[in-house]
Amino acid sequence: MDSSEERAGCPARGTCPVFLAMSAGTVRYAPSGLCPVLEGNLREEPWGTDSPPQPDQGLPPPLAAVPVPWKSTDPCQGHRESPGALVETSAGEEAQGQEGPAAAQLDVLRLRSSSMEIREKGSEFLKEELHRAQKELKLKDEECERLSKVREQLEQELEELTASLFEEAHKMVREANMKQAASEKQLTEARGKVDTILFAEFQAWRESPTLDKTCPFLERVYREDVGPCLDFTMQELSVLVRAAVEDNTLTIEPVASQTLPTVKVAEVDCSSTNTCALSGLTRTCRHRIRLGDSKSHYYISPSSRARITAVCNFFTYIRYIQQGLVRQDAEPMFWEIMRLRKEMSLAKLGFFPQEA
């Protein structure tokens, strides 16, 4: 073999190939002159052709080393490769092709496992949220039910109160209507029963009020009410009392615990609180009368006081009419006078309030 064939078939002396085991499982080679540089940069170790490379820790085992023929880097020589190099290259590519599907299948398994884990965690989270939402919904339902009961109770109480108010209002209106009807009935009856002659006499007196006893109206009242009411047993004192009432100079006051001057009228001791000065009867006297400016007092019984008070009330009212202090129609005035005459008649018969 000549020198050209020797150069083409095998590398020159001192440049024998050195196979390197890579961390990725591939096999590379380099001339021996470059081995120190590769060892310093790639942290790889050379090995012989008869001993296989050792796998790295924690990585899958590398593929088997396939001897690759040396390629000439001489620019003067043509690039040629032996048939063995092609076979070795095809074997490496086939090994890499077999490794790709396995890695892809592993990635799919990992993704599937991760997807199942995420699905389980998501399902648990959704269950917890659903349970919490159901619990809150239950609490809200209970609160709504409670508020509904409170509203129903308030509505019932309001209805009962409204019904009670309406019933009370209807009752008040009914009572007012009944009273009005009774008053109208009494007025109608009264208009049909009053003495027309007496009312005519009152209207004539009202046109020109006077205290003259000779006018028909007052003459009738004196004859029927005032005279009999002031007609006491002690005639002398009765005349004095009647004159004082007409002149509006009679004073009635409660009994005071003090020594009073003794006054005798018709042999009756008028200073005693147990004897009435007008009737002469033994009665407890709680009041006394004074005539005009006299300093003498006369003790009177409750019955005598009631008779005098009734006559005084009548004279007071007709004095108000005479002075123009009563601003009413003729009919109300007439009925008030009738009431005062009724009080005189009752006092004359001995009917009077107990406090008198």
KOLSEGU-713922 format. One record per residue: residue in one letter; x, y, z of N, C-alpha, C in turn. Coordinates in pm, whole numbers, padded with zeros to 5 digits, always signed. Layout:
AXYZXYZXYZ...
//
This chain:
M+00087-00119+00000+00000+00000+00000+00089+00122+00000D+00063+00217-00097+00147+00334-00107+00110+00436-00006S+00181+00542-00007+00158+00644+00097+00028+00716+00079S-00019+00729-00048-00149+00796-00067-00262+00713-00015E-00260+00583-00038-00363+00496+00014-00359+00492+00166E-00235+00493+00214-00225+00489+00359-00287+00613+00421R-00268+00727+00353-00328+00849+00406-00478+00850+00391A-00523+00787+00282-00668+00786+00261-00736+00683+00347G-00676+00571+00380-00744+00464+00451-00743+00480+00600C-00640+00532+00655-00632+00544+00801-00565+00673+00835P-00584+00720+00947-00523+00847+00986-00375+00832+01006A-00313+00947+01006-00167+00947+01021-00130+00906+01161R-00008+00873+01176+00043+00829+01306+00037+00946+01403G-00009+00917+01517-00021+01023+01620-00155+01095+01616T-00238+01056+01517-00370+01119+01509-00479+01017+01512C-00466+00909+01589-00568+00805+01598-00691+00861+01668P-00807+00818+01628-00932+00873+01686-00952+00826+01829V-01011+00912+01904-01044+00884+02043-01194+00903+02059F-01264+00801+02104-01412+00806+02122-01445+00866+02258L-01546+00953+02258-01590+01022+02380-01733+00985+02409A-01764+00960+02535-01903+00931+02580-01964+01061+02628M-02070+01107+02562-02140+01231+02597-02251+01201+02696S-02293+01309+02765-02400+01293+02865-02532+01264+02802A-02551+01301+02675-02678+01276+02608-02686+01138+02549G-02584+01055+02560-02588+00919+02509-02535+00910+02367T-02476+01014+02309-02420+01009+02174-02272+00987+02182V-02215+00954+02072-02071+00922+02065-02007+01018+01969R-01907+01082+02017-01829+01172+01931-01682+01130+01935Y-01613+01176+01840-01470+01143+01836-01395+01266+01797A-01266+01262+01822-01179+01374+01789-01038+01320+01774P-00956+01385+01702-00815+01342+01690-00747+01352+01825S-00647+01273+01838-00579+01270+01968-00514+01401+02000G-00481+01475+01896-00420+01604+01923-00516+01701+01984L-00649+01680+01970-00749+01770+02026-00805+01721+02158C-00769+01602+02204-00830+01545+02324-00807+01630+02447P-00690+01685+02471-00674+01766+02592-00769+01884+02596V-00788+01946+02480-00877+02064+02480-01020+02023+02509L-01073+01916+02449-01209+01871+02471-01228+01824+02614E-01125+01756+02666-01137+01712+02805-01150+01830+02899G-01082+01938+02874-01088+02054+02963-01219+02129+02951N-01281+02129+02832-01403+02206+02811-01528+02126+02833L-01530+02001+02792-01651+01921+02797-01653+01825+02913R-01550+01817+02990-01543+01727+03106-01577+01588+03065E-01509+01536+02964-01530+01401+02913-01399+01327+02917E-01407+01199+02921-01289+01115+02933-01276+01023+02812P-01157+00999+02762-01137+00905+02649-01138+00762+02701W-01175+00674+02613-01166+00530+02646-01124+00454+02523G-01085+00335+02543-01038+00252+02434-01151+00189+02360T-01121+00134+02248-01223+00071+02165-01270-00058+02220D-01192-00119+02308-01233-00247+02361-01307-00236+02491S-01324-00116+02549-01400-00100+02676-01512+00001+02655P-01638-00032+02689-01753+00058+02667-01752+00173+02768P-01812+00287+02732-01819+00402+02824-01919+00374+02937Q-01895+00440+03052-01980+00427+03170-02093+00531+03166P-02213+00494+03201-02326+00591+03199-02313+00692+03312D-02367+00814+03285-02368+00920+03388-02471+00887+03496Q-02447+00941+03616-02537+00915+03729-02664+00994+03712G-02781+00930+03728-02911+00995+03721-02964+01013+03582L-02891+00961+03477-02937+00973+03339-02954+00835+03279P-03034+00824+03175-03050+00693+03110-02919+00648+03050P-02897+00520+03038-02767+00467+02988-02746+00509+02843P-02623+00547+02810-02593+00589+02670-02596+00471+02576L-02613+00511+02453-02609+00407+02349-02470+00349+02337A-02461+00229+02277-02331+00162+02261-02244+00239+02164A-02122+00243+02196-02026+00316+02112-02011+00246+01979V-02026+00324+01876-02009+00270+01740-01885+00333+01679P-01788+00257+01642-01665+00317+01585-01698+00387+01454V-01652+00510+01449-01672+00592+01329-01537+00615+01266P-01526+00594+01136-01395+00614+01070-01356+00758+01071W-01231+00782+01067-01175+00917+01073-01193+00983+00940K-01233+01108+00950-01248+01190+00830-01127+01279+00817S-01077+01286+00700-00959+01369+00674-00999+01514+00671T-00926+01594+00741-00950+01738+00742-00855+01812+00653D-00774+01731+00580-00679+01794+00490-00753+01852+00373P-00738+01979+00347-00812+02038+00234-00768+01986+00100C-00651+01923+00101-00605+01874-00026-00667+01743-00063Q-00720+01669+00034-00776+01539+00008-00924+01550-00010G-00987+01469-00084-01131+01463-00104-01198+01397+00014H-01320+01430+00043-01396+01372+00153-01446+01238+00111R-01404+01135+00186-01451+01000+00160-01483+00933+00290E-01585+00853+00285-01625+00777+00403-01639+00632+00363S-01609+00549+00457-01617+00406+00432-01760+00360+00446P-01797+00249+00390-01933+00195+00406-01966+00169+00549G-01873+00138+00631-01901+00113+00773-01954+00236+00844A-01908+00351+00802-01954+00476+00865-02100+00498+00840L-02150+00468+00722-02290+00485+00689-02376+00393+00773V-02331+00270+00792-02408+00176+00873-02418+00223+01017E-02305+00273+01069-02306+00319+01207-02398+00440+01223T-02400+00531+01126-02487+00649+01134-02633+00610+01132S-02669+00514+01048-02808+00468+01043-02851+00404+01174A-02761+00329+01236-02794+00265+01364-02819+00369+01471G-02737+00477+01473-02758+00584+01572-02890+00654+01552E-02925+00682+01427-03053+00749+01400-03170+00660+01438E-03157+00526+01414-03264+00435+01452-03282+00431+01603A-03170+00434+01677-03180+00435+01824-03247+00563+01874Q-03209+00676+01808-03275+00802+01848-03422+00800+01812G-03460+00739+01700-03601+00730+01662-03681+00647+01760Q-03617+00539+01814-03687+00458+01913-03701+00532+02046E-03603+00615+02082-03610+00689+02208-03716+00798+02205G-03744+00862+02093-03842+00972+02082-03982+00931+02122P-04043+00824+02069-04178+00784+02110-04189+00750+02258A-04082+00690+02313-04087+00657+02456-04093+00783+02541A-04013+00882+02504-04017+01009+02578-04153+01078+02562A-04206+01072+02439-04338+01134+02418-04446+01063+02498Q-04437+00928+02503-04535+00854+02583-04522+00886+02731L-04398+00904+02777-04377+00941+02917-04436+01080+02947D-04416+01173+02852-04474+01308+02871-04626+01301+02874V-04685+01217+02790-04830+01204+02789-04880+01148+02922L-04809+01047+02975-04848+00991+03104-04837+01095+03215R-04729+01173+03209-04714+01278+03310-04826+01381+03300L-04858+01424+03177-04966+01521+03159-05100+01465+03206R-05122+01336+03174-05247+01275+03215-05257+01267+03367S-05146+01230+03433-05147+01223+03579-05169+01361+03639S-05101+01462+03581-05120+01599+03632-05263+01646+03609S-05321+01611+03493-05459+01651+03465-05556+01586+03562M-05536+01460+03595-05624+01391+03691-05612+01453+03829E-05488+01489+03867-05469+01551+03998-05539+01686+04005I-05526+01764+03899-05592+01895+03895-05743+01877+03898R-05791+01775+03825-05936+01751+03823-05988+01711+03961E-05911+01628+04032-05954+01588+04166-05956+01707+04262K-05849+01788+04256-05845+01906+04343-05958+02003+04309G-05982+02023+04179-06092+02111+04139-06227+02058+04184S-06244+01925+04177-06370+01865+04223-06389+01885+04373E-06282+01865+04450-06291+01888+04594-06324+02034+04626F-06259+02126+04556-06285+02269+04578-06431+02304+04546L-06481+02251+04433-06620+02278+04396-06717+02218+04497K-06685+02099+04549-06771+02039+04652-06776+02126+04777E-06658+02175+04820-06655+02262+04938-06734+02390+04914E-06719+02451+04796-06794+02572+04764-06944+02545+04762L-06981+02429+04706-07122+02394+04701-07180+02374+04841H-07103+02307+04926-07149+02286+05064-07163+02419+05137R-07066+02508+05119-07073+02639+05184-07193+02719+05132A-07216+02715+05001-07329+02788+04943-07462+02731+04994Q-07470+02597+05004-07592+02536+05057-07616+02576+05202K-07508+02582+05281-07521+02622+05421-07570+02766+05432E-07509+02857+05351-07553+02997+05352-07697+03009+05306L-07734+02931+05205-07871+02936+05155-07970+02888+05261K-07931+02786+05338-08017+02736+05445-08036+02843+05552L-07925+02912+05589-07936+03019+05688-08026+03131+05638K-08011+03166+05511-08095+03272+05455-08242+03229+05452D-08266+03102+05420-08404+03053+05421-08464+03061+05561E-08386+03024+05663-08434+03033+05800-08463+03178+05839E-08374+03269+05799-08395+03411+05830-08519+03464+05759C-08536+03425+05633-08654+03468+05558-08783+03414+05623E-08778+03289+05669-08894+03232+05735-08927+03305+05864R-08822+03340+05941-08845+03414+06065-08904+03551+06037L-08847+03622+05939-08899+03754+05904-09042+03745+05850S-09070+03638+05778-09206+03621+05727-09305+03603+05842K-09265+03525+05944-09353+03508+06060-09374+03640+06134V-09265+03717+06149-09277+03848+06215-09370+03940+06137R-09357+03938+06004-09444+04022+05922-09590+03979+05933E-09614+03849+05932-09751+03801+05947-09810+03842+06083Q-09727+03831+06189-09775+03871+06322-09808+04019+06327L-09719+04102+06267-09745+04246+06266-09869+04280+06184E-09885+04213+06071-10004+04238+05990-10131+04200+06066Q-10125+04088+06138-10242+04047+06215-10273+04147+06327E-10169+04192+06398-10190+04291+06502-10243+04422+06444L-10191+04461+06328-10240+04583+06264-10386+04570+06223E-10422+04455+06170-10562+04433+06133-10652+04439+06256E-10608+04374+06364-10689+04376+06486-10702+04518+06541L-10591+04594+06539-10596+04732+06588-10685+04818+06500T-10676+04799+06368-10761+04876+06277-10908+04844+06300A-10936+04714+06315-11075+04675+06340-11126+04733+06471S-11039+04731+06575-11079+04787+06703-11105+04937+06693L-11018+05007+06621-11036+05152+06605-11164+05183+06528F-11189+05107+06420-11311+05130+06344-11435+05101+06429E-11427+04995+06508-11541+04961+06594-11565+05071+06697E-11455+05121+06758-11470+05229+06855-11524+05355+06790A-11474+05386+06670-11523+05505+06600-11672+05492+06566H-11711+05374+06517-11854+05352+06487-11939+05362+06613K-11884+05312+06724-11958+05319+06850-11977+05464+06894M-11870+05543+06881-11879+05684+06920-11977+05759+06830V-11970+05731+06699-12063+05796+06607-12206+05756+06637R-12225+05627+06666-12361+05579+06697-12414+05645+06824E-12329+05654+06927-12372+05719+07050-12402+05867+07028A-12317+05934+06947-12343+06075+06919-12474+06094+06844N-12500+06005+06750-12626+06015+06675-12746+05991+06766M-12731+05894+06858-12841+05867+06951-12867+05987+07042K-12757+06048+07091-12773+06165+07176-12836+06282+07100Q-12791+06297+06977-12848+06405+06896-12996+06382+06870A-13029+06257+06839-13171+06226+06816-13253+06249+06942A-13197+06208+07058-13270+06228+07184-13288+06376+07214S-13180+06455+07188-13191+06599+07212-13294+06663+07121E-13290+06623+06993-13390+06678+06901-13531+06638+06942K-13545+06514+06990-13676+06470+07034-13723+06550+07155Q-13631+06569+07251-13667+06647+07369-13701+06791+07334L-13623+06846+07240-13653+06983+07198-13790+06993+07133T-13820+06893+07049-13951+06893+06984-14064+06881+07087E-14040+06788+07183-14142+06772+07287-14154+06897+07372A-14039+06957+07401-14044+07078+07484-14116+07192+07413R-14092+07202+07286-14159+07308+07211-14311+07284+07208G-14348+07157+07206-14491+07129+07204-14556+07144+07339K-14471+07132+07458-14528+07138+07592-14502+07273+07660V-14424+07368+07658-14403+07488+07735-14528+07568+07731D-14542+07630+07828-14662+07720+07836-14641+07838+07741T-14730+07853+07642-14715+07962+07544-14739+08099+07606I-14825+08105+07706-14853+08233+07771-14731+08279+07849L-14667+08185+07922-14547+08220+07999-14434+08261+07905F-14419+08191+07792-14313+08226+07697-14339+08364+07636A-14464+08393+07609-14496+08525+07556-14466+08633+07659E-14497+08606+07787-14464+08702+07891-14312+08723+07903F-14236+08613+07887-14089+08626+07893-14037+08706+07776Q-14089+08684+07656-14044+08760+07541-14075+08909+07557A-14191+08938+07613-14225+09079+07637-14129+09140+07739W-14097+09065+07844-14002+09116+07945-13861+09131+07886R-13821+09039+07796-13687+09042+07737-13667+09164+07649E-13772+09211+07587-13758+09329+07503-13720+09453+07584S-13768+09461+07709-13730+09571+07798-13712+09515+07939P-13595+09452+07966-13574+09387+08096-13581+09487+08212T-13644+09446+08318-13657+09527+08438-13675+09436+08559L-13645+09489+08678-13663+09414+08802-13790+09454+08875D-13877+09522+08807-14005+09563+08867-14095+09442+08885K-14141+09421+09009-14225+09304+09037-14362+09313+08975T-14400+09428+08922-14535+09445+08869-14550+09396+08725C-14439+09371+08658-14449+09322+08520-14504+09179+08523P-14581+09139+08421-14647+09007+08424-14549+08891+08445F-14435+08895+08383-14340+08782+08393-14288+08768+08535L-14231+08877+08595-14177+08868+08730-14286+08850+08835E-14402+08907+08809-14513+08891+08904-14551+08745+08918R-14554+08672+08806-14583+08527+08808-14474+08452+08883V-14345+08484+08856-14234+08414+08921-14235+08440+09071Y-14262+08564+09113-14270+08596+09255-14382+08515+09321R-14494+08511+09252-14611+08447+09312-14594+08296+09321E-14536+08236+09218-14529+08089+09213-14402+08033+09274D-14290+08106+09273-14162+08047+09314-14091+08126+09424V-14066+08254+09403-13985+08330+09498-14056+08343+09634G-14183+08382+09633-14256+08399+09760-14261+08271+09841P-14308+08159+09786-14312+08036+09865-14174+07988+09910C-14071+08012+09828-13938+07961+09862-13879+08038+09981L-13911+08168+09995-13857+08249+10104-13957+08268+10218D-14058+08190+10219-14158+08199+10326-14117+08105+10439F-14047+08162+10545-13999+08083+10658-14092+08102+10778T-14065+08023+10882-14145+08030+11004-14129+08165+11071M-14005+08213+11081-13978+08342+11142-14006+08450+11038Q-14133+08503+11038-14177+08595+10935-14097+08725+10936E-14065+08777+11055-13991+08903+11061-13857+08893+10989L-13781+08786+11021-13651+08767+10955-13669+08730+10809S-13779+08660+10775-13803+08622+10635-13820+08745+10547V-13891+08848+10598-13910+08971+10520-13776+09041+10498L-13693+09044+10603-13561+09106+10590-13473+09031+10487V-13480+08899+10492-13401+08819+10397-13448+08843+10255R-13580+08848+10231-13634+08870+10097-13591+09005+10042A-13595+09107+10125-13553+09240+10081-13404+09243+10049A-13323+09174+10128-13178+09171+10103-13147+09096+09973V-13224+08990+09945-13204+08917+09819-13239+09004+09701E-13349+09077+09707-13388+09163+09596-13288+09277+09575D-13232+09327+09684-13135+09436+09673-12992+09386+09650N-12976+09253+09652-12845+09192+09631-12745+09236+09739T-12791+09237+09862-12706+09275+09976-12696+09166+10079L-12739+09046+10048-12734+08935+10143-12601+08860+10125T-12540+08826+10237-12411+08755+10235-12426+08623+10309I-12377+08516+10247-12377+08382+10309-12231+08340+10324E-12192+08299+10441-12053+08259+10467-12053+08140+10561P-11949+08058+10556-11941+07941+10645-11917+07986+10789V-11950+07898+10882-11939+07928+11025-11792+07928+11063A-11752+08031+11139-11616+08040+11191-11619+08019+11341S-11518+07957+11397-11513+07928+11541-11465+08051+11616Q-11557+08141+11647-11525+08261+11724-11651+08307+11798T-11634+08387+11896-11746+08436+11976-11820+08544+11899L-11952+08528+11886-12033+08622+11810-12133+08690+11902P-12173+08811+11866-12274+08879+11949-12408+08809+11939T-12480+08806+12047-12609+08739+12053-12717+08828+11997V-12798+08773+11908-12909+08847+11848-13035+08767+11872K-13137+08827+11923-13263+08759+11950-13369+08806+11854V-13435+08711+11791-13546+08741+11701-13663+08655+11745A-13769+08721+11793-13891+08651+11839-13858+08546+11941E-13780+08587+12036-13744+08500+12147-13664+08376+12105V-13594+08384+11993-13511+08272+11945-13366+08314+11952D-13283+08234+12013-13140+08264+12023-13073+08233+11890C-13040+08340+11817-12982+08321+11683-12832+08301+11686S-12771+08309+11802-12626+08291+11810-12586+08145+11824S-12684+08058+11842-12653+07916+11860-12634+07849+11726T-12531+07765+11714-12505+07691+11589-12590+07567+11579N-12676+07541+11674-12763+07424+11670-12909+07460+11644T-12936+07590+11619-13074+07632+11595-13077+07721+11472C-13168+07690+11376-13181+07769+11254-13261+07896+11287A-13207+08013+11248-13272+08141+11278-13396+08163+11193L-13411+08093+11080-13526+08113+10992-13639+08014+11021S-13605+07889+11044-13708+07788+11069-13736+07768+11216G-13642+07805+11304-13658+07783+11446-13638+07640+11487L-13595+07554+11398-13574+07413+11430-13432+07389+11475T-13419+07285+11556-13285+07248+11603-13214+07170+11492R-13120+07236+11432-13042+07176+11323-12895+07219+11337T-12807+07136+11281-12665+07175+11279-12646+07280+11170C-12603+07396+11209-12588+07508+11116-12442+07524+11076R-12416+07507+10951-12279+07521+10901-12256+07655+10831H-12362+07734+10812-12349+07864+10746-12426+07969+10826R-12396+08092+10799-12465+08204+10859-12485+08313+10754I-12583+08401+10774-12612+08508+10680-12596+08642+10750R-12563+08740+10664-12551+08876+10713-12629+08965+10618L-12715+09052+10671-12805+09136+10592-12746+09275+10577G-12714+09312+10455-12659+09444+10427-12529+09468+10499D-12519+09589+10560-12397+09627+10632-12403+09593+10779S-12506+09521+10820-12519+09487+10961-12407+09394+11003K-12364+09410+11127-12261+09322+11181-12321+09199+11249S-12450+09190+11254-12517+09075+11315-12520+08959+11216H-12507+08838+11267-12510+08716+11187-12622+08626+11235Y-12679+08551+11138-12788+08458+11170-12748+08320+11117Y-12747+08225+11205-12712+08088+11165-12832+08022+11099I-12806+07954+10988-12915+07891+10912-12881+07745+10886S-12984+07665+10871-12968+07521+10845-12939+07499+10697P-12895+07379+10657-12871+07350+10516-12995+07367+10430S-13112+07334+10482-13235+07348+10404-13264+07495+10375S-13251+07580+10478-13276+07723+10457-13173+07782+10360R-13050+07739+10373-12946+07789+10281-12978+07751+10138A-13024+07627+10112-13056+07584+09977-13169+07668+09917R-13270+07702+09996-13382+07782+09947-13336+07923+09913I-13253+07983+10000-13203+08118+09973-13113+08118+09850T-13026+08016+09838-12932+08007+09724-13007+07993+09592A-13115+07916+09587-13191+07898+09464-13252+08030+09417V-13307+08108+09512-13366+08238+09476-13257+08334+09430C-13141+08334+09497-13030+08423+09458-12981+08390+09317N-12972+08262+09282-12928+08223+09147-13025+08277+09041F-13153+08270+09069-13252+08322+08973-13234+08472+08953F-13222+08547+09061-13207+08692+09049-13075+08729+08982T-12972+08653+09007-12842+08680+08941-12855+08666+08791Y-12924+08562+08743-12935+08540+08598-13018+08650+08531I-13130+08690+08593-13211+08793+08527-13140+08930+08533R-13052+08949+08633-12971+09071+08633-12871+09070+08518Y-12812+08952+08486-12720+08941+08372-12793+08974+08241I-12917+08924+08229-12995+08955+08108-13023+09105+08099Q-13060+09165+08212-13089+09308+08213-12965+09391+08176Q-12846+09345+08219-12722+09418+08190-12666+09386+08051G-12731+09295+07979-12685+09261+07844-12566+09169+07839L-12543+09094+07947-12428+09003+07951-12459+08865+07892V-12584+08834+07873-12624+08705+07816-12658+08729+07669R-12579+08672+07579-12600+08692+07434-12649+08560+07374Q-12775+08534+07391-12839+08413+07338-12974+08450+07279D-13030+08351+07210-13165+08371+07159-13265+08362+07273A-13388+08395+07245-13492+08398+07349-13520+08259+07403E-13516+08157+07315-13550+08021+07360-13451+07965+07460P-13318+07971+07434-13224+07922+07537-13235+07998+07669M-13256+08127+07662-13273+08204+07786-13396+08156+07863F-13504+08133+07792-13627+08090+07856-13608+07957+07927W-13538+07861+07860-13518+07730+07921-13423+07737+08041E-13332+07830+08040-13246+07847+08158-13327+07902+08275I-13416+07995+08248-13503+08046+08355-13593+07936+08408M-13643+07849+08319-13724+07736+08364-13644+07642+08455R-13518+07624+08424-13433+07538+08510-13416+07601+08648L-13391+07732+08651-13376+07800+08780-13506+07796+08861R-13620+07809+08797-13748+07798+08867-13768+07656+08923K-13720+07557+08846-13728+07419+08893-13646+07401+09019E-13525+07460+09026-13442+07449+09147-13511+07514+09267M-13578+07628+09245-13651+07691+09356-13764+07602+09406S-13834+07539+09312-13944+07451+09352-13892+07331+09431L-13781+07271+09387-13725+07156+09458-13673+07196+09595A-13606+07312+09606-13557+07357+09737-13673+07385+09831K-13783+07440+09779-13900+07467+09861-13958+07339+09918L-13948+07228+09840-13999+07100+09885-13899+07024+09971G-13780+07079+09992-13681+07014+10080-13579+06929+10005F-13576+06935+09869-13475+06860+09791-13357+06953+09761F-13243+06917+09813-13123+06999+09791-13001+06908+09801P-12888+06949+09748-12766+06869+09757-12720+06854+09901Q-12656+06742+09932-12616+06713+10069-12508+06810+10117E-12423+06861+10026-12318+06952+10069-12372+07088+10112A-12502+07112+10082-12559+07240+10125-12571+07244+10275
//
